[in-house]
């Protein structure tokens, strides 16, 4: 019988370890999934590359790049591309701009998610610089231009599954940054209720 308590302790420790592992996986799953998408182009995720990777030669194949912009309802910004579409040659490094305005009376920090459609073009859409690589903070009423530098990888020319692609849509959705939302809630929580200054009834 003396072995029963020890077995129960071992079982409890094993279950506790499993639970901790599941919690750790839950926290790690989002960044791991994003890294996987960025590495493979899965789900239409563009690739992030260094400027040195830009091809030296251009192709005669022309692709239309369309620009889309959305804002989550929790972010008091307006956000739109400066141009709705452009035509570029495969391999051509291109600079495009989006414009964002903060309509709140306080600084607000946002973070953009992004993808391209069709999804299968994600592996060949390469970004060199982008506002979406980091959080963006706008002052009250501030309007800023947000640049993105990109090109379409010439490797697309050898993928027969993309012979039919003549248009790629680059889409962004801005959300309020998680830490910004937390700061806002903290500021609201410290506002004293009516009558708390001793002037009430």
N, CA, C and O of each residue as an XYZ file, in Angstrom:
804
protein
N       0.812     -1.223      0.000
C       0.000      0.000      0.000
C       0.847      1.276      0.000
O       0.397      2.340     -0.427
N       2.090      1.142      0.492
C       2.934      2.336      0.588
C       3.233      2.921     -0.771
O       3.533      4.108     -0.897
N       3.148      2.058     -1.820
C       3.452      2.554     -3.158
C       2.327      3.345     -3.779
O       2.549      4.062     -4.755
N       1.101      3.235     -3.234
C      -0.050      3.924     -3.830
C       0.081      5.441     -3.756
O      -0.119      6.115     -4.767
N       0.418      6.011     -2.571
C       0.582      7.481     -2.520
C       1.656      7.977     -3.476
O       1.489      9.020     -4.110
N       2.789      7.217     -3.588
C       3.844      7.637     -4.496
C       3.358      7.634     -5.942
O       3.692      8.524     -6.725
N       2.559      6.612     -6.285
C       2.024      6.530     -7.636
C       1.083      7.689     -7.901
O       1.081      8.241     -9.001
N       0.284      8.069     -6.914
C      -0.636      9.201     -7.064
C       0.128     10.510     -7.257
O      -0.263     11.370     -8.047
N       1.236     10.636     -6.509
C       2.056     11.846     -6.649
C       2.646     11.915     -8.043
O       2.648     12.972     -8.674
N       3.149     10.778     -8.524
C       3.732     10.756     -9.867
C       2.684     11.097    -10.928
O       2.949     11.851    -11.864
N       1.488     10.525    -10.759
C       0.396     10.794    -11.709
C       0.018     12.272    -11.688
O      -0.200     12.885    -12.733
N      -0.057     12.841    -10.461
C      -0.388     14.261    -10.339
C       0.650     15.151    -10.986
O       0.315     16.126    -11.659
N       1.930     14.809    -10.777
C       3.005     15.596    -11.392
C       2.966     15.498    -12.907
O       3.217     16.479    -13.607
N       2.647     14.302    -13.415
C       2.584     14.129    -14.855
C       1.448     14.959    -15.456
O       1.619     15.602    -16.491
N       0.282     14.937    -14.794
C      -0.852     15.728    -15.286
C      -0.544     17.220    -15.222
O      -0.891     17.975    -16.130
N       0.111     17.638    -14.142
C       0.481     19.042    -13.998
C       1.433     19.468    -15.113
O       1.300     20.560    -15.665
N       2.393     18.602    -15.443
C       3.350     18.887    -16.513
C       2.654     18.993    -17.857
O       2.988     19.854    -18.670
N       1.680     18.112    -18.092
C       0.921     18.144    -19.355
C       0.149     19.452    -19.483
O       0.129     20.073    -20.545
N      -0.492     19.865    -18.376
C      -1.263     21.110    -18.396
C      -0.355     22.304    -18.681
O      -0.701     23.179    -19.475
N       0.821     22.334    -18.020
C       1.767     23.426    -18.268
C       2.221     23.438    -19.726
O       2.344     24.496    -20.342
N       2.467     22.249    -20.264
C       2.876     22.154    -21.667
C       1.810     22.668    -22.610
O       2.119     23.339    -23.595
N       0.544     22.353    -22.314
C      -0.557     22.819    -23.161
C      -0.682     24.340    -23.100
O      -0.941     24.990    -24.112
N      -0.494     24.901    -21.901
C      -0.556     26.365    -21.766
C       0.566     27.019    -22.555
O       0.353     28.015    -23.245
N       1.768     26.449    -22.449
C       2.915     26.997    -23.183
C       2.678     26.933    -24.686
O       3.008     27.876    -25.406
N       2.114     25.833    -25.165
C       1.816     25.706    -26.599
C       0.792     26.728    -27.043
O       0.891     27.277    -28.140
N      -0.203     26.988    -26.185
C      -1.239     27.962    -26.538
C      -0.633     29.344    -26.734
O      -0.998     30.057    -27.668
N       0.304     29.729    -25.845
C       0.943     31.039    -25.972
C       1.890     31.090    -27.156
O       2.043     32.137    -27.785
N       2.522     29.977    -27.463
C       3.515     29.951    -28.536
C       2.889     29.759    -29.908
O       3.527     30.044    -30.922
N       1.649     29.279    -29.957
C       1.055     28.889    -31.236
C       0.903     30.053    -32.204
O       1.142     29.893    -33.401
N       0.507     31.230    -31.703
C       0.291     32.367    -32.596
C       1.597     32.838    -33.231
O       1.662     32.940    -34.456
N       2.654     33.133    -32.440
C       3.908     33.547    -33.100
C       4.511     32.447    -33.962
O       5.086     32.734    -35.012
N       4.387     31.178    -33.531
C       4.917     30.078    -34.342
C       4.169     29.965    -35.660
O       4.767     29.727    -36.709
N       2.840     30.141    -35.592
C       2.040     30.068    -36.809
C       2.415     31.202    -37.755
O       2.503     31.004    -38.966
N       2.639     32.402    -37.193
C       3.012     33.544    -38.038
C       4.377     33.321    -38.682
O       4.576     33.643    -39.853
N       5.322     32.766    -37.908
C       6.640     32.472    -38.466
C       6.538     31.446    -39.585
O       7.208     31.565    -40.610
N       5.695     30.438    -39.382
C       5.501     29.410    -40.402
C       4.934     30.029    -41.677
O       5.399     29.738    -42.779
N       3.925     30.886    -41.517
C       3.307     31.532    -42.683
C       4.301     32.417    -43.420
O       4.347     32.421    -44.650
N       5.106     33.173    -42.654
C       6.072     34.069    -43.287
C       7.166     33.293    -44.020
O       7.711     33.762    -45.020
N       7.479     32.101    -43.512
C       8.540     31.308    -44.138
C       8.063     30.569    -45.380
O       8.853     30.282    -46.280
N       6.758     30.258    -45.431
C       6.245     29.412    -46.517
C       5.288     30.123    -47.457
O       5.015     29.624    -48.549
N       4.760     31.306    -47.045
C       3.743     31.967    -47.857
C       2.370     31.386    -47.633
O       1.433     31.727    -48.355
N       2.222     30.504    -46.635
C       0.931     29.862    -46.363
C      -0.135     30.912    -46.049
O       0.125     31.884    -45.340
N      -1.334     30.701    -46.586
C      -2.431     31.626    -46.340
C      -2.250     32.981    -46.984
O      -2.868     33.961    -46.569
N      -1.397     33.041    -48.008
C      -1.191     34.311    -48.693
C      -0.296     35.276    -47.952
O      -0.353     36.483    -48.188
N       0.543     34.753    -47.044
C       1.440     35.626    -46.283
C       2.665     35.987    -47.114
O       3.396     35.094    -47.543
N       2.907     37.276    -47.351
C       4.093     37.699    -48.107
C       5.377     37.329    -47.378
O       5.379     37.109    -46.166
N       6.462     37.264    -48.129
C       7.767     36.948    -47.568
C       8.492     38.233    -47.164
O       8.311     39.279    -47.787
N       9.309     38.145    -46.123
C      10.126     39.281    -45.702
C      11.564     39.004    -46.118
O      12.132     37.977    -45.745
N      12.159     39.920    -46.892
C      13.497     39.690    -47.431
C      14.372     40.924    -47.211
O      13.886     42.011    -46.901
N      15.675     40.718    -47.382
C      16.633     41.817    -47.301
C      16.736     42.517    -48.657
O      16.442     41.927    -49.697
N      17.156     43.781    -48.628
C      17.291     44.552    -49.864
C      18.279     43.902    -50.820
O      18.164     44.047    -52.037
N      19.244     43.189    -50.269
C      20.255     42.544    -51.108
C      19.673     41.413    -51.954
O      20.314     40.947    -52.896
N      18.460     40.974    -51.620
C      17.842     39.872    -52.352
C      17.124     40.328    -53.615
O      16.682     39.501    -54.412
N      17.006     41.644    -53.803
C      16.301     42.164    -54.977
C      16.997     41.693    -56.259
O      18.208     41.873    -56.390
N      16.275     41.102    -57.195
C      16.898     40.591    -58.419
C      17.472     41.708    -59.281
O      16.950     42.822    -59.310
N      18.543     41.392    -59.972
C      19.220     42.388    -60.802
C      18.492     42.622    -62.114
O      18.540     43.721    -62.665
N      17.815     41.593    -62.619
C      17.143     41.699    -63.927
C      15.627     41.660    -63.755
O      15.096     41.028    -62.843
N      14.952     42.360    -64.666
C      13.490     42.384    -64.653
C      12.944     41.486    -65.751
O      13.604     41.227    -66.757
N      11.724     41.020    -65.532
C      11.029     40.230    -66.547
C      10.084     41.144    -67.319
O       9.722     42.218    -66.840
N       9.687     40.714    -68.513
C       8.706     41.480    -69.285
C       7.281     41.234    -68.792
O       6.353     41.951    -69.166
N       7.122     40.229    -67.964
C       5.778     39.918    -67.466
C       5.318     41.008    -66.504
O       6.035     41.371    -65.571
N       4.128     41.520    -66.738
C       3.568     42.606    -65.924
C       2.452     42.065    -65.043
O       1.600     41.302    -65.499
N       2.466     42.463    -63.792
C       1.429     42.072    -62.841
C       0.819     43.330    -62.233
O       1.539     44.259    -61.868
N      -0.479     43.360    -62.127
C      -1.184     44.458    -61.460
C      -1.248     44.167    -59.973
O      -1.702     43.099    -59.563
N      -0.789     45.122    -59.159
C      -0.874     44.985    -57.703
C      -1.947     45.943    -57.208
O      -1.853     47.154    -57.403
N      -2.956     45.391    -56.572
C      -4.022     46.196    -55.987
C      -3.780     46.337    -54.487
O      -3.196     45.456    -53.856
N      -4.235     47.448    -53.928
C      -4.014     47.730    -52.510
C      -5.353     47.846    -51.788
O      -6.254     48.563    -52.222
N      -5.455     47.130    -50.687
C      -6.684     47.130    -49.898
C      -6.361     47.531    -48.460
O      -5.278     47.226    -47.962
N      -7.287     48.207    -47.794
C      -7.058     48.658    -46.424
C      -8.337     48.543    -45.608
O      -9.413     48.935    -46.061
N      -8.209     48.002    -44.405
C      -9.333     47.889    -43.476
C      -8.862     48.291    -42.084
O      -7.674     48.226    -41.772
N      -9.821     48.709    -41.251
C      -9.524     49.083    -39.871
C     -10.513     48.378    -38.956
O     -11.723     48.433    -39.179
N     -10.001     47.717    -37.929
C     -10.859     47.087    -36.940
C     -11.667     48.151    -36.203
O     -11.190     49.267    -35.999
N     -12.879     47.806    -35.808
C     -13.775     48.781    -35.176
C     -13.231     49.321    -33.860
O     -13.670     50.376    -33.402
N     -12.281     48.616    -33.241
C     -11.726     49.078    -31.976
C     -10.622     50.099    -32.120
O     -10.073     50.567    -31.123
N     -10.289     50.452    -33.357
C      -9.205     51.413    -33.605
C      -9.772     52.686    -34.232
O     -10.345     52.619    -35.320
N      -9.631     53.850    -33.578
C     -10.235     55.096    -34.073
C      -9.399     55.767    -35.159
O      -9.067     56.948    -35.058
N      -9.066     55.012    -36.185
C      -8.269     55.515    -37.288
C      -9.032     55.407    -38.594
O      -9.953     54.601    -38.729
N      -8.633     56.236    -39.561
C      -8.960     55.980    -40.962
C      -7.664     55.542    -41.624
O      -6.577     55.959    -41.224
N      -7.791     54.691    -42.646
C      -6.600     54.067    -43.230
C      -6.931     53.676    -44.661
O      -7.905     52.966    -44.912
N      -6.102     54.150    -45.608
C      -6.375     53.841    -47.012
C      -5.084     53.923    -47.832
O      -4.135     54.603    -47.440
N      -5.057     53.229    -48.966
C      -3.885     53.331    -49.848
C      -3.909     54.644    -50.612
O      -4.983     55.173    -50.901
N      -2.727     55.180    -50.944
C      -2.672     56.402    -51.734
C      -3.056     56.126    -53.186
O      -3.596     56.999    -53.866
N      -2.777     54.911    -53.659
C      -3.197     54.500    -55.000
C      -3.897     53.159    -54.877
O      -3.507     52.319    -54.065
N      -4.921     52.959    -55.675
C      -5.689     51.719    -55.598
C      -4.980     50.555    -56.276
O      -5.161     49.404    -55.879
N      -4.176     50.840    -57.292
C      -3.462     49.775    -57.994
C      -2.311     50.359    -58.808
O      -2.305     51.541    -59.153
N      -1.343     49.502    -59.103
C      -0.243     49.874    -59.975
C       0.140     48.657    -60.809
O      -0.181     47.525    -60.449
N       0.821     48.892    -61.915
C       1.343     47.802    -62.730
C       2.861     47.765    -62.573
O       3.533     48.788    -62.706
N       3.392     46.580    -62.288
C       4.835     46.439    -62.113
C       5.325     45.232    -62.899
O       4.564     44.314    -63.205
N       6.616     45.255    -63.218
C       7.229     44.101    -63.847
C       7.707     43.134    -62.768
O       8.097     43.554    -61.678
N       7.675     41.857    -63.071
C       8.180     40.858    -62.133
C       9.659     41.136    -61.860
O      10.452     41.275    -62.791
N      10.024     41.217    -60.582
C      11.392     41.521    -60.181
C      11.639     42.995    -59.931
O      12.723     43.364    -59.478
N      10.664     43.851    -60.214
C      10.843     45.299    -60.070
C      10.578     45.743    -58.633
O       9.487     45.532    -58.104
N      11.581     46.358    -58.005
C      11.398     46.891    -56.655
C      10.482     48.104    -56.721
O      10.691     49.017    -57.519
N       9.453     48.098    -55.859
C       8.418     49.128    -55.933
C       8.122     49.692    -54.549
O       8.110     48.962    -53.558
N       7.883     51.006    -54.494
C       7.534     51.684    -53.252
C       6.095     52.180    -53.350
O       5.737     52.881    -54.296
N       5.280     51.816    -52.377
C       3.890     52.266    -52.338
C       3.608     52.844    -50.950
O       4.335     52.571    -49.995
N       2.537     53.651    -50.850
C       2.209     54.307    -49.588
C       0.748     54.091    -49.206
O      -0.147     54.067    -50.052
N       0.544     53.935    -47.907
C      -0.786     54.004    -47.307
C      -0.818     55.247    -46.427
O       0.231     55.752    -46.028
N      -2.014     55.742    -46.123
C      -2.149     56.920    -45.262
C      -3.089     56.586    -44.106
O      -4.160     56.012    -44.301
N      -2.660     56.962    -42.888
C      -3.465     56.693    -41.691
C      -3.646     57.973    -40.897
O      -2.737     58.800    -40.823
N      -4.833     58.136    -40.298
C      -5.140     59.291    -39.463
C      -5.748     58.814    -38.150
O      -6.651     57.977    -38.138
N      -5.243     59.356    -37.048
C      -5.784     59.046    -35.727
C      -6.860     60.078    -35.387
O      -6.567     61.269    -35.286
N      -8.095     59.628    -35.212
C      -9.210     60.537    -34.922
C      -9.500     60.645    -33.429
O     -10.468     61.297    -33.037
N      -8.684     60.021    -32.598
C      -8.880     60.085    -31.154
C      -8.213     61.325    -30.573
O      -7.408     61.976    -31.238
N      -8.556     61.644    -29.325
C      -7.965     62.796    -28.649
C      -6.780     62.386    -27.776
O      -6.395     63.118    -26.864
N      -6.205     61.221    -28.054
C      -5.056     60.711    -27.322
C      -4.200     59.899    -28.282
O      -4.703     59.443    -29.309
N      -2.924     59.706    -27.978
C      -2.110     58.849    -28.839
C      -2.677     57.430    -28.868
O      -3.132     56.912    -27.848
N      -2.644     56.820    -30.026
C      -3.152     55.457    -30.177
C      -2.135     54.640    -30.962
O      -1.592     55.108    -31.962
N      -1.882     53.426    -30.509
C      -0.935     52.529    -31.167
C      -1.681     51.399    -31.865
O      -2.542     50.743    -31.277
N      -1.335     51.187    -33.126
C      -1.961     50.127    -33.907
C      -0.944     49.160    -34.469
O       0.247     49.466    -34.542
N      -1.418     47.991    -34.864
C      -0.569     46.969    -35.486
C      -1.328     46.389    -36.666
O      -2.509     46.059    -36.552
N      -0.647     46.264    -37.803
C      -1.309     45.796    -39.021
C      -1.035     44.317    -39.277
O       0.099     43.852    -39.161
N      -2.086     43.591    -39.625
C      -1.931     42.253    -40.177
C      -1.987     42.386    -41.692
O      -2.457     43.399    -42.210
N      -1.510     41.367    -42.406
C      -1.416     41.513    -43.855
C      -1.476     40.160    -44.539
O      -1.168     39.128    -43.943
N      -1.882     40.186    -45.808
C      -1.837     38.997    -46.651
C      -2.020     39.433    -48.098
O      -2.371     40.580    -48.373
N      -1.781     38.513    -49.009
C      -2.044     38.775    -50.414
C      -3.002     37.720    -50.943
O      -3.054     36.600    -50.435
N      -3.755     38.088    -51.966
C      -4.596     37.138    -52.690
C      -4.285     37.274    -54.181
O      -4.022     38.373    -54.670
N      -4.317     36.151    -54.895
C      -4.629     34.806    -54.409
C      -3.580     34.280    -53.441
O      -2.414     34.669    -53.499
N      -4.014     33.378    -52.540
C      -3.111     32.855    -51.519
C      -1.840     32.262    -52.111
O      -0.762     32.390    -51.530
N      -1.963     31.614    -53.263
C      -0.812     30.918    -53.840
C       0.296     31.871    -54.278
O       1.415     31.438    -54.553
N      -0.014     33.171    -54.345
C       1.016     34.162    -54.716
C       1.838     34.614    -53.522
O       2.844     35.302    -53.693
N       1.424     34.236    -52.302
C       2.121     34.701    -51.104
C       3.591     34.345    -51.074
O       4.410     35.130    -50.596
N       3.938     33.167    -51.579
C       5.326     32.716    -51.544
C       6.227     33.524    -52.473
O       7.451     33.445    -52.369
N       5.628     34.308    -53.389
C       6.415     35.059    -54.374
C       6.299     36.569    -54.201
O       6.868     37.331    -54.984
N       5.566     37.005    -53.179
C       5.410     38.436    -52.924
C       6.365     38.809    -51.797
O       6.125     38.469    -50.638
N       7.446     39.506    -52.132
C       8.530     39.762    -51.183
C       8.542     41.208    -50.705
O       8.594     42.137    -51.511
N       8.492     41.391    -49.380
C       8.561     42.719    -48.782
C       9.964     42.978    -48.244
O      10.562     42.134    -47.576
N      10.471     44.167    -48.556
C      11.788     44.576    -48.068
C      11.626     45.445    -46.816
O      12.289     45.215    -45.804
N      10.757     46.427    -46.892
C      10.429     47.286    -45.757
C       8.916     47.448    -45.702
O       8.241     47.481    -46.731
N       8.390     47.550    -44.463
C       6.929     47.716    -44.350
C       6.573     48.249    -42.973
O       7.169     47.861    -41.969
N       5.592     49.145    -42.940
C       5.079     49.666    -41.677
C       4.486     48.547    -40.823
O       4.348     48.684    -39.607
N       4.135     47.431    -41.483
C       3.499     46.322    -40.772
C       4.482     45.485    -39.971
O       4.067     44.580    -39.246
N       5.770     45.764    -40.085
C       6.764     44.997    -39.343
C       6.826     45.416    -37.873
O       7.429     44.716    -37.059
N       6.212     46.545    -37.525
C       6.265     47.036    -36.146
C       4.984     47.805    -35.824
O       4.247     48.205    -36.725
N       4.730     48.006    -34.537
C       3.586     48.809    -34.105
C       3.774     50.258    -34.554
O       4.899     50.745    -34.668
N       2.654     50.936    -34.805
C       2.670     52.334    -35.229
C       1.867     53.173    -34.235
O       0.719     52.852    -33.931
N       2.475     54.251    -33.731
C       1.791     55.130    -32.789
C       1.522     56.480    -33.440
O       2.438     57.129    -33.945
N       0.255     56.898    -33.424
C      -0.125     58.193    -33.986
C      -0.599     59.116    -32.865
O      -1.337     58.694    -31.974
N      -0.172     60.371    -32.915
C      -0.618     61.366    -31.956
C      -2.054     61.777    -32.266
O      -2.562     61.469    -33.345
N      -2.716     62.467    -31.336
C      -4.092     62.892    -31.588
C      -4.199     63.725    -32.863
O      -3.501     64.729    -33.003
N      -5.064     63.319    -33.792
C      -5.274     64.047    -35.033
C      -4.175     63.905    -36.059
O      -4.264     64.502    -37.132
N      -3.136     63.132    -35.768
C      -1.998     63.026    -36.678
C      -2.321     62.170    -37.900
O      -3.007     61.153    -37.796
N      -1.817     62.596    -39.062
C      -1.899     61.833    -40.304
C      -0.484     61.522    -40.771
O       0.368     62.409    -40.820
N      -0.237     60.274    -41.110
C       1.094     59.875    -41.557
C       0.992     59.032    -42.821
O      -0.014     58.367    -43.068
N       2.063     59.078    -43.619
C       2.197     58.182    -44.758
C       2.995     56.963    -44.315
O       4.016     57.095    -43.640
N       2.533     55.793    -44.690
C       3.164     54.550    -44.283
C       3.655     53.806    -45.525
O       2.845     53.348    -46.331
N       4.977     53.682    -45.686
C       5.521     53.073    -46.899
C       5.651     51.552    -46.806
O       5.805     50.984    -45.725
N       5.586     50.920    -47.967
C       5.891     49.503    -48.099
C       6.702     49.328    -49.376
O       6.314     49.821    -50.435
N       7.831     48.624    -49.275
C       8.702     48.368    -50.419
C       8.666     46.872    -50.711
O       8.850     46.056    -49.808
N       8.429     46.513    -51.964
C       8.218     45.107    -52.292
C       8.603     44.816    -53.739
O       8.893     45.729    -54.513
N       8.602     43.544    -54.090
C       8.721     43.115    -55.484
C       8.127     41.716    -55.611
O       7.953     41.015    -54.615
N       7.822     41.323    -56.824
C       7.338     39.972    -57.092
C       8.529     39.135    -57.531
O       9.212     39.468    -58.500
N       8.770     38.055    -56.818
C       9.936     37.206    -57.048
C       9.881     36.581    -58.444
O       8.864     35.995    -58.816
N      10.974     36.701    -59.224
C      11.005     36.080    -60.547
C      10.802     34.568    -60.532
O      10.531     33.972    -61.574
N      10.928     33.944    -59.364
C      10.672     32.503    -59.277
C       9.238     32.170    -59.652
O       8.930     31.022    -59.972
N       8.360     33.164    -59.615
C       6.970     32.941    -60.014
C       6.880     32.517    -61.481
O       5.922     31.858    -61.883
N       7.878     32.896    -62.273
C       7.861     32.596    -63.706
C       8.021     31.108    -63.980
O       7.625     30.626    -65.042
N       8.595     30.380    -63.035
C       8.825     28.946    -63.244
C       7.762     28.082    -62.590
O       7.801     26.857    -62.700
N       6.808     28.717    -61.906
C       5.726     27.975    -61.256
C       4.511     27.978    -62.178
O       3.795     28.974    -62.284
N       4.297     26.850    -62.838
C       3.208     26.761    -63.808
C       1.843     26.969    -63.152
O       0.884     27.348    -63.824
N       1.752     26.722    -61.848
C       0.495     26.922    -61.148
C       0.115     28.373    -60.988
O      -0.999     28.682    -60.565
N       1.040     29.281    -61.325
C       0.750     30.711    -61.217
C       0.769     31.414    -62.567
O       0.810     32.642    -62.632
N       0.739     30.643    -63.632
C       0.701     31.242    -64.971
C      -0.532     32.108    -65.172
O      -0.522     33.042    -65.974
N      -1.604     31.788    -64.434
C      -2.865     32.514    -64.611
C      -2.958     33.763    -63.738
O      -3.952     34.486    -63.804
N      -1.942     34.024    -62.925
C      -2.001     35.164    -62.009
C      -1.490     36.422    -62.697
O      -0.300     36.531    -62.993
N      -2.376     37.359    -62.948
C      -1.972     38.653    -63.508
C      -2.311     39.808    -62.577
O      -1.981     40.962    -62.854
N      -2.986     39.481    -61.450
C      -3.328     40.502    -60.452
C      -3.104     39.934    -59.059
O      -3.536     38.822    -58.755
N      -2.426     40.703    -58.215
C      -2.213     40.340    -56.809
C      -2.746     41.481    -55.949
O      -2.439     42.647    -56.195
N      -3.539     41.140    -54.947
C      -4.084     42.149    -54.038
C      -3.358     42.073    -52.704
O      -3.330     41.029    -52.053
N      -2.771     43.202    -52.308
C      -2.087     43.314    -51.015
C      -3.051     43.968    -50.028
O      -3.492     45.100    -50.232
N      -3.371     43.244    -48.961
C      -4.373     43.720    -48.002
C      -3.782     43.899    -46.615
O      -2.966     43.099    -46.157
N      -4.215     44.971    -45.955
C      -3.828     45.220    -44.571
C      -5.082     45.473    -43.739
O      -6.053     46.063    -44.213
N      -5.038     45.014    -42.486
C      -6.068     45.372    -41.513
C      -5.360     45.863    -40.262
O      -4.539     45.148    -39.687
N      -5.675     47.080    -39.838
C      -5.075     47.642    -38.628
C      -5.963     47.345    -37.416
O      -7.178     47.537    -37.457
N      -5.330     46.875    -36.342
C      -5.985     46.633    -35.065
C      -5.316     47.502    -34.005
O      -4.154     47.882    -34.147
N      -6.051     47.811    -32.952
C      -5.434     48.486    -31.809
C      -4.454     47.502    -31.166
O      -4.805     46.349    -30.919
N      -3.235     47.953    -30.899
C      -2.235     47.093    -30.280
C      -2.716     46.648    -28.902
O      -3.349     47.419    -28.181
N      -2.414     45.408    -28.540
C      -2.899     44.847    -27.285
C      -2.463     45.673    -26.089
O      -3.266     45.910    -25.186
N      -1.205     46.121    -26.055
C      -0.726     46.900    -24.920
C      -1.366     48.284    -24.889
O      -1.519     48.866    -23.815
N      -1.746     48.827    -26.067
C      -2.413     50.122    -26.110
C      -3.813     50.004    -25.523
O      -4.246     50.876    -24.770
N      -4.521     48.931    -25.863
C      -5.861     48.701    -25.321
C      -5.794     48.550    -23.803
O      -6.661     49.051    -23.087
N      -4.760     47.860    -23.312
C      -4.602     47.673    -21.867
C      -4.346     49.007    -21.174
O      -4.887     49.272    -20.100
N      -3.513     49.851    -21.802
C      -3.243     51.171    -21.217
C      -4.515     52.003    -21.163
O      -4.761     52.707    -20.184
N      -5.323     51.923    -22.216
C      -6.558     52.692    -22.277
C      -7.522     52.253    -21.177
O      -8.149     53.087    -20.524
N      -7.635     50.935    -20.974
C      -8.509     50.419    -19.926
C      -8.025     50.858    -18.555
O      -8.828     51.166    -17.674
N      -6.699     50.887    -18.375
C      -6.142     51.318    -17.097
C      -6.467     52.776    -16.822
O      -6.779     53.143    -15.690
N      -6.393     53.626    -17.875
C      -6.697     55.040    -17.715
C      -8.163     55.239    -17.351
O      -8.498     56.078    -16.515
N      -9.038     54.452    -17.991
C     -10.466     54.557    -17.702
C     -10.752     54.115    -16.283
O     -11.595     54.705    -15.607
N     -10.053     53.073    -15.818
C     -10.323     52.503    -14.498
C      -9.946     53.441    -13.357
O     -10.477     53.303    -12.255
N      -9.037     54.398    -13.595
C      -8.618     55.299    -12.524
C      -9.423     56.587    -12.513
O      -9.185     57.441    -11.659
N     -10.375     56.757    -13.440
C     -11.224     57.941    -13.422
C     -12.167     57.832    -12.236
O     -12.912     56.856    -12.148
N     -12.166     58.814    -11.301
C     -13.009     58.705    -10.099
C     -14.478     58.799    -10.466
O     -14.851     59.593    -11.329
N     -15.317     57.996     -9.820
C     -16.765     58.059    -10.074
C     -17.342     59.388     -9.613
O     -16.728     60.106     -8.824
N     -18.526     59.703    -10.115
C     -19.188     60.958     -9.746
C     -19.386     61.014     -8.243
O     -19.835     60.043     -7.634
N     -19.053     62.147     -7.644
C     -19.237     62.330     -6.201
C     -18.072     61.849     -5.372
O     -18.074     62.018     -4.152
N     -17.065     61.248     -6.008
C     -15.928     60.705     -5.260
C     -15.057     61.806     -4.676
O     -14.250     61.542     -3.784
N     -15.206     63.044     -5.164
C     -14.381     64.138     -4.647
C     -14.984     64.799     -3.425
O     -14.483     65.817     -2.948
N     -16.066     64.213     -2.917
C     -16.634     64.726     -1.688
C     -17.687     65.783     -1.902
O     -18.217     66.310     -0.924
N     -18.026     66.127     -3.166
C     -19.002     67.168     -3.421
C     -20.402     66.606     -3.574
O     -21.388     67.342     -3.619
N     -20.467     65.274     -3.654
C     -21.789     64.654     -3.843
C     -22.599     64.705     -2.577
O     -22.062     64.970     -1.501
N     -23.981     64.436     -2.699
C     -24.965     64.465     -1.669
C     -24.457     64.147     -0.332
O     -25.221     64.143      0.633
